[in-house]
Amino acid sequence: MSKQLSIGLLAIFLWLPLASTVASAPDLLLKMNAAFSEQDYDGIFTYDAGSGLTSIRVVHKILEGQQRERLVHLNGAPREILRRGEEVVSLVMPGDDLAVLENSIPSGPFARSFVREFERLGSSYRVEEMGEGRVAGRKARRLAVTPKDSHRYGFRLWLDAENHLLLRSQLVDANGRKLEEFLFSSILFGDSVLDDALESEGMNGSMVSHLTLKNAHPTAVSDRGQFPVNWSVAWLPPGFKMASADIRRKPANGQTVNSMIYSDGLATFSIFLERMPEKGAARMSARNGATVAVARGIMGPSNYFLATLVGEIPARTGARIVESISAE
C-alpha cells in the first residue's frame, strides 16, 4: 500500500467519528429543549445579563401529568414565582416592578429565559460538539452554536451528559467576548427532587398576582381603525422571519402599539411602533449585556411615530433594521 493511500485512509478514519459527532449536535439541542419540560430537577443557578448577577433556585417536576415549577430569587428584591400548568402565581414586595416580572414569564419563567427554538436554525448557524466539560459536579457535553454572519450572536452550551439538561450557557459576540451567562452551581435530579420543594414558604408583606400563561400579554386591539397605519420592514438579516404581529394597548395609558416579533430560530427581536410621545426621544441606542435597544422617529402618513427595536442582536444590525421601517 502506498504511503499516500495509507495517509488518505488514516484521514478518513479520523474524520468519520468527528463527522458523526458533529451531525449529532443538532439532535442534542432538541433533547435539551425536551429536558427542560420533561425532567425533574432542583437547582441553584446564577444569571448575568450585563446588569449584575442574579441567583435563583428553580424546582421543576411533573406531577399527575402537569408541569409544576417554583423559582425563588436568592438575592436582590425578594421574588417568588409558582407555576401549576398554565397558571402562574407571583409573590413580590410592594414597589417591585411586577409588570416587568410578569412579562418575563409568558411561556414559563425558567424556560422563557433559557430555551430557544433550536429546531429551526436553518442555514444561519453551525452547530458543533466541542468535547466534554464539568458543571456543578456533573459531566457535560459542550456545544458551540456559531453564526455564519455578523448579524447575530453565538452560544457556548454545556449539556448534562446523562439527561441533556442545559447546565451552563454563554452568549458571545463575534470576538468570542461573553455578553451573557447562565450557570448552575448545584442541581439534583429525579427522585431527589421532593414534592414539598414546590410549595412556597411565603413572604411577609408580599403582594400576590395571578397570571395565565396563555394570556400573559395585554389584549390585542381588534379595531384596526384605532391604529390604521400598516408598517413595512424593508431589510431583515438572512434567516429572520416574522413570528407574530398584533396591535396592543399599553397598560399605563391605553395607547395602541404595533408589536412585531422576529426570530431566526435562536435569536429574537421585537419591534414596537407607537405615536411619538410628547417627550419622546427621536434617536436612541443602548445595550445591556446582549440586549440592544434602538429607537428612531419615523414619519407616518400624517405625523411622527416612534419605532423601538429590542432584542439580542448586534447594535449595528438593530439600527439597520429600524432605519428600513416605513409606513405603507
C-alpha positions as CSV (number, residue, x, y, z in Angstrom):
1,M,0.0,0.0,0.0
2,S,1.4,3.4,-1.0
3,K,2.3,6.0,1.6
4,Q,-0.2,8.4,0.0
5,L,-3.0,5.9,0.2
6,S,-2.2,5.0,3.8
7,I,-2.3,8.7,4.8
8,G,-5.6,9.1,2.9
9,L,-7.3,6.1,4.7
10,L,-6.0,7.4,8.0
11,A,-7.5,10.8,7.4
12,I,-10.9,9.1,6.5
13,F,-10.9,7.0,9.7
14,L,-10.0,10.1,11.8
15,W,-12.7,12.2,10.1
16,L,-15.6,9.7,10.3
17,P,-16.1,9.8,14.1
18,L,-15.8,13.6,14.1
19,A,-18.4,13.9,11.3
20,S,-20.7,11.6,13.2
21,T,-20.3,13.7,16.4
22,V,-20.9,17.0,14.6
23,A,-24.0,15.5,12.9
24,S,-25.5,14.6,16.3
25,A,-25.1,18.1,17.8
26,P,-28.5,19.5,16.5
27,D,-30.2,16.4,17.9
28,L,-28.6,17.2,21.3
29,L,-30.2,20.7,21.2
30,L,-33.6,19.1,20.6
31,K,-33.1,16.8,23.5
32,M,-32.0,19.8,25.6
33,N,-35.3,21.6,24.9
34,A,-37.3,18.5,25.9
35,A,-35.2,18.1,29.1
36,F,-36.4,21.5,30.4
37,S,-40.1,20.4,30.4
38,E,-39.7,16.6,31.0
39,Q,-37.0,16.3,33.7
40,D,-37.5,16.7,37.4
41,Y,-34.8,18.9,38.8
42,D,-34.0,21.2,41.8
43,G,-31.0,23.5,41.5
44,I,-29.5,26.9,42.0
45,F,-28.2,28.9,39.1
46,T,-26.7,32.3,38.5
47,Y,-27.6,34.5,35.6
48,D,-25.6,37.5,34.4
49,A,-27.2,39.6,31.6
50,G,-24.8,42.5,32.0
51,S,-26.5,44.4,34.8
52,G,-25.3,42.2,37.7
53,L,-25.6,38.7,38.9
54,T,-28.9,37.1,39.8
55,S,-29.1,33.9,41.9
56,I,-32.2,31.8,41.6
57,R,-33.4,28.5,42.9
58,V,-35.5,26.5,40.4
59,V,-37.6,23.4,41.2
60,H,-39.4,21.6,38.3
61,K,-41.4,18.4,38.5
62,I,-44.1,16.6,36.5
63,L,-46.9,15.7,38.9
64,E,-50.0,13.9,37.6
65,G,-49.1,14.8,34.1
66,Q,-48.8,18.5,34.9
67,Q,-45.7,20.8,34.9
68,R,-45.1,22.3,38.3
69,E,-42.4,24.9,38.8
70,R,-41.1,27.2,41.6
71,L,-38.5,29.9,41.3
72,V,-37.1,31.8,44.2
73,H,-34.8,34.9,43.8
74,L,-32.0,34.5,46.3
75,N,-30.5,38.0,46.0
76,G,-31.9,41.4,45.2
77,A,-35.6,42.1,45.6
78,P,-37.5,39.1,47.2
79,R,-39.4,37.4,44.5
80,E,-41.1,34.0,44.1
81,I,-42.9,32.5,41.1
82,L,-45.0,29.4,41.3
83,R,-46.3,27.6,38.2
84,R,-49.0,24.9,38.0
85,G,-49.6,24.0,34.4
86,E,-50.7,27.2,32.7
87,E,-51.4,29.1,35.9
88,V,-48.7,31.2,37.5
89,V,-48.7,33.0,40.9
90,S,-46.0,35.6,41.6
91,L,-45.1,36.9,45.1
92,V,-43.3,40.3,45.2
93,M,-42.9,43.0,47.7
94,P,-44.8,46.4,47.4
95,G,-43.0,48.7,45.0
96,D,-41.4,45.9,43.0
97,D,-41.8,46.1,39.2
98,L,-44.5,43.4,38.9
99,A,-45.2,44.3,35.2
100,V,-41.6,43.5,34.2
101,L,-41.7,40.3,36.2
102,E,-44.9,39.1,34.6
103,N,-43.7,40.0,31.1
104,S,-40.7,37.7,31.6
105,I,-42.8,34.5,32.1
106,P,-45.2,34.2,29.2
107,S,-44.0,30.6,28.4
108,G,-42.8,29.6,31.8
109,P,-40.4,31.6,33.9
110,F,-37.4,29.3,33.6
111,A,-38.0,28.1,30.0
112,R,-38.6,31.7,28.8
113,S,-35.1,32.8,29.7
114,F,-33.0,29.9,28.5
115,V,-34.8,27.7,26.0
116,R,-34.6,28.7,22.3
117,E,-36.2,27.3,19.1
118,F,-33.1,25.3,18.2
119,E,-35.2,23.0,15.9
120,R,-35.2,25.5,13.0
121,L,-31.8,27.0,13.0
122,G,-31.7,26.6,9.2
123,S,-28.6,27.9,7.5
124,S,-27.8,30.7,9.8
125,Y,-25.6,28.8,12.3
126,R,-23.1,26.0,12.6
127,V,-23.7,23.5,15.5
128,E,-20.6,21.5,16.6
129,E,-19.8,19.3,19.6
130,M,-16.7,20.6,21.3
131,G,-15.8,17.8,23.7
132,E,-16.6,17.4,27.4
133,G,-16.7,19.6,30.5
134,R,-17.9,19.6,34.0
135,V,-20.6,21.8,35.6
136,A,-22.0,21.6,39.2
137,G,-20.0,18.4,39.7
138,R,-21.6,16.7,36.7
139,K,-20.1,15.6,33.4
140,A,-21.3,17.8,30.5
141,R,-21.1,17.7,26.7
142,R,-20.0,21.0,25.2
143,L,-21.6,22.5,22.1
144,A,-20.8,25.6,20.0
145,V,-23.5,27.3,18.1
146,T,-21.7,29.7,15.7
147,P,-23.4,32.3,13.5
148,K,-22.5,32.3,9.8
149,D,-22.7,36.1,9.6
150,S,-22.2,39.3,11.7
151,H,-26.0,39.8,12.3
152,R,-26.4,37.5,15.3
153,Y,-24.5,36.2,18.4
154,G,-23.2,32.7,19.1
155,F,-23.6,30.3,22.0
156,R,-21.4,28.0,24.0
157,L,-23.5,25.4,25.7
158,W,-22.8,22.7,28.4
159,L,-25.5,19.9,28.4
160,D,-25.7,17.3,31.1
161,A,-24.1,14.1,29.7
162,E,-26.9,11.9,31.1
163,N,-30.2,13.8,30.7
164,H,-29.2,16.7,28.3
165,L,-30.4,19.5,30.6
166,L,-28.7,22.8,30.0
167,L,-26.2,23.3,32.9
168,R,-24.4,26.3,31.5
169,S,-24.6,28.7,28.6
170,Q,-22.7,31.7,27.4
171,L,-23.8,34.1,24.7
172,V,-20.8,35.5,22.9
173,D,-20.1,38.1,20.2
174,A,-18.0,37.8,17.0
175,N,-14.8,38.2,19.0
176,G,-15.7,35.5,21.5
177,R,-16.4,38.0,24.2
178,K,-19.0,36.8,26.8
179,L,-22.1,39.0,26.8
180,E,-24.4,36.8,29.0
181,E,-24.0,33.7,31.1
182,F,-26.2,31.2,32.9
183,L,-24.6,28.7,35.2
184,F,-25.9,26.0,37.7
185,S,-23.8,25.8,40.8
186,S,-25.7,22.8,42.2
187,I,-28.5,20.6,41.0
188,L,-30.5,17.4,41.9
189,F,-32.5,15.2,39.5
190,G,-35.2,12.5,39.6
191,D,-36.3,11.1,43.0
192,S,-34.0,13.5,44.8
193,V,-36.5,16.3,43.9
194,L,-39.1,16.5,46.7
195,D,-42.7,17.5,46.1
196,D,-42.5,19.8,49.1
197,A,-39.8,21.8,47.4
198,L,-42.6,23.1,45.0
199,E,-44.5,24.7,47.9
200,S,-44.0,28.4,48.8
201,E,-42.6,29.3,52.2
202,G,-44.4,32.6,51.9
203,M,-43.1,36.2,52.1
204,N,-44.3,38.5,54.9
205,G,-46.0,41.6,53.4
206,S,-45.8,40.4,49.8
207,M,-48.3,41.0,47.1
208,V,-49.8,38.1,45.2
209,S,-50.5,38.2,41.5
210,H,-52.2,35.5,39.4
211,L,-51.3,35.1,35.7
212,T,-52.4,32.7,33.0
213,L,-49.6,32.0,30.6
214,K,-51.9,31.9,27.6
215,N,-52.9,35.5,28.3
216,A,-49.7,36.8,29.6
217,H,-49.6,39.9,27.3
218,P,-52.2,42.8,27.1
219,T,-55.2,42.0,25.0
220,A,-54.7,42.8,21.3
221,V,-56.8,45.6,19.9
222,S,-59.2,44.2,17.4
223,D,-60.4,47.5,15.9
224,R,-57.7,48.5,13.3
225,G,-59.4,51.8,12.9
226,Q,-57.7,52.9,16.2
227,F,-54.3,52.4,14.6
228,P,-54.7,52.4,10.8
229,V,-51.0,52.5,9.8
230,N,-49.5,49.5,8.1
231,W,-45.8,49.2,8.6
232,S,-43.2,47.6,6.3
233,V,-39.7,46.4,7.3
234,A,-37.6,46.5,4.1
235,W,-34.5,44.8,5.4
236,L,-34.0,41.8,7.7
237,P,-30.9,39.7,8.2
238,P,-31.0,36.4,6.4
239,G,-32.9,33.7,8.2
240,F,-35.1,36.0,10.3
241,K,-38.9,35.7,9.8
242,M,-41.9,37.3,11.5
243,A,-43.1,35.1,14.3
244,S,-46.1,37.2,15.3
245,A,-47.7,40.6,14.9
246,D,-50.5,42.4,16.6
247,I,-51.8,45.7,18.0
248,R,-51.9,46.1,21.7
249,R,-52.7,48.7,24.3
250,K,-50.1,50.0,26.8
251,P,-51.3,49.2,30.3
252,A,-50.1,52.6,31.6
253,N,-52.1,54.9,29.3
254,G,-54.2,52.8,27.0
255,Q,-52.2,54.0,23.9
256,T,-52.2,51.5,21.0
257,V,-48.8,50.0,19.9
258,N,-47.9,47.9,16.9
259,S,-45.9,44.9,18.0
260,M,-43.9,42.6,15.7
261,I,-41.6,39.7,16.8
262,Y,-39.0,38.2,14.5
263,S,-36.8,35.1,15.0
264,D,-34.3,33.0,13.2
265,G,-35.0,30.0,15.4
266,L,-32.4,31.1,18.0
267,A,-32.1,34.9,18.2
268,T,-35.3,37.0,18.7
269,F,-36.0,40.7,18.5
270,S,-39.2,42.8,18.8
271,I,-40.3,46.0,17.1
272,F,-42.7,48.4,18.7
273,L,-44.4,51.3,16.8
274,E,-46.4,54.0,18.6
275,R,-47.3,57.6,18.0
276,M,-44.4,59.8,19.1
277,P,-44.7,60.7,22.8
278,E,-44.7,64.4,23.7
279,K,-41.3,63.9,25.4
280,G,-40.1,61.0,23.3
281,A,-36.5,60.7,22.1
282,A,-36.2,60.7,18.3
283,R,-33.0,58.7,18.3
284,M,-31.6,56.3,20.9
285,S,-29.3,53.3,21.1
286,A,-28.3,51.4,24.2
287,R,-27.1,47.9,25.1
288,N,-27.3,45.9,28.3
289,G,-25.3,42.7,28.0
290,A,-26.5,41.0,24.9
291,T,-29.8,43.0,24.7
292,V,-29.8,46.1,22.4
293,A,-32.5,48.8,22.3
294,V,-32.7,51.1,19.3
295,A,-35.2,53.9,18.8
296,R,-35.9,56.1,15.8
297,G,-38.5,58.7,14.8
298,I,-40.3,57.6,11.6
299,M,-42.7,59.7,9.6
300,G,-46.1,58.2,9.2
301,P,-48.9,59.2,6.9
302,S,-49.6,62.5,8.8
303,N,-47.4,62.6,11.9
304,Y,-44.3,61.1,13.5
305,F,-44.1,57.7,15.1
306,L,-41.6,56.1,17.5
307,A,-40.1,52.8,16.3
308,T,-38.2,50.8,19.0
309,L,-36.3,47.6,18.5
310,V,-35.4,45.4,21.5
311,G,-33.5,42.1,21.1
312,E,-30.4,40.0,21.4
313,I,-28.7,41.1,18.2
314,P,-25.7,43.4,17.5
315,A,-26.5,47.1,17.7
316,R,-25.4,47.9,14.1
317,T,-27.9,45.2,12.8
318,G,-30.6,46.6,15.0
319,A,-30.1,50.1,13.7
320,R,-30.1,48.9,10.1
321,I,-33.5,47.1,10.6
322,V,-35.1,50.2,12.3
323,E,-33.8,52.5,9.5
324,S,-35.6,50.3,6.9
325,I,-39.0,50.7,8.6
326,S,-41.6,52.8,6.7
327,A,-45.3,53.3,6.5
328,E,-47.1,51.6,3.6
